[in-house]
């Protein structure tokens, strides 16, 4: 009988131990999930705003042309720039962390190799 069967189910760390992601980066998945949740919330806020037709167009006639002009724009909900900024900032943080962690490991190995006689 396997470990998962004896304990009543699979352990949470079993799935991560066979992950394609290096173990020192596993916590990055939680940040990626947060980013995904923020983008989902942004879509939920924007959907009713866009469904209400936020742009009002007007027709302007001149002696030689007919123009369509923007008459009004409904203001964006206050949550939109905040959610977008949060998702963008978290994405930047995630990328910086993953890249710096990888480069620091590489540079650390080079630095150690140069110091060895």
N, C-alpha and C positions, 0 to 999 in steps of 0.2 A: 504494500500500500504506500503511495507516494506522500510526500510532505503536505501537499495541498489537500489531499483527501483526509489525512489525520487531523489537520487543523480546522477542517470545516469549509475550506475554500482557498482560492489562490491568495497568496500574500501580495500586497500592493507593490513591494519591491521586486517581486519575481518578474513582472512585466518590464520594469525599467532595466533589470540586469541584462536583458537581451535586446536592448534598444539600440538603434543605429546611432543615437546621440551619445557622445562621450559622457561618462559618469559625472565629470566635473561641470558639465553644461546642462544637466537634467533640470535644474531649477529654472532655466530659461523657458521651459515649456509653460510654466505658470505665468510668466510675463507675456508670452505669446497668447495664452488664453485670455488674459486681461485685455490685450489689444483687440482680440477678436470680439470680446464682449462690448468694448467701447464702440467699435465700428458697427456692430449690430444695433446698439442703442442709438447711435447717430442716424442710422437708416430708419429706425422707428420714429424718431423725432422729425426727420425730414419728409417722410412719406405724407403725413396729413398736410404739412406746409405746402408741398408741391402739388398735392391733389386739389388744394384750394385756389390754384392758379395765381401765384404771387405777383406775376407781371401783368400790368394793365396797359394795353396798347390803345392808341388813339389814331384817328385818321386826320391828316392835315392836307387840305387841298390848296394848291397854289395855282396861279394862272397857267403854268406849264407842266406841273408835275403833281403826282399824288404821293404823299409820304406817309409812312407809318412811324409814329413816334412813341417812345416809352412815356406813358402818362404817370404811372406810379409803380412802386415796388414795395411789396409788403416786407416789413423788417424780419430778418431771420430770428427764430427763437434763440434766446440767450444761451441755451444749452449747446447749440451747434458749434460755435467756435471753441467752447470749453472742451467738448467731447473730442473734436477734431484735434485740438492742441494736445490733449492727453494721449490720444492714440499715436500721434506723430512723435511726441516726446518719448513715449515708452518704446516705440519702434527704434528710434535713434539710440536710446539707452541700451536696448537689447543688442543692436548691431555693434555698438562700441564695446560693450562688455565682451561679447563673443570674440570679436576681432582682437581686442587688447589681451584677452586671456590667452588666445592662441599665439599671438606674437610674443607675449611675455614668456610663455613656455618655450618657444623657439629661441628667443634671445637669451633666455636663462641657460639653455643647454649650450649655446655657443659660448657664452661668457664663462661657464664652468669648464668647458673644453679648453678654452684659451688659458685658463689659470692653472690647469693641470700641467705638471712638468713633462 
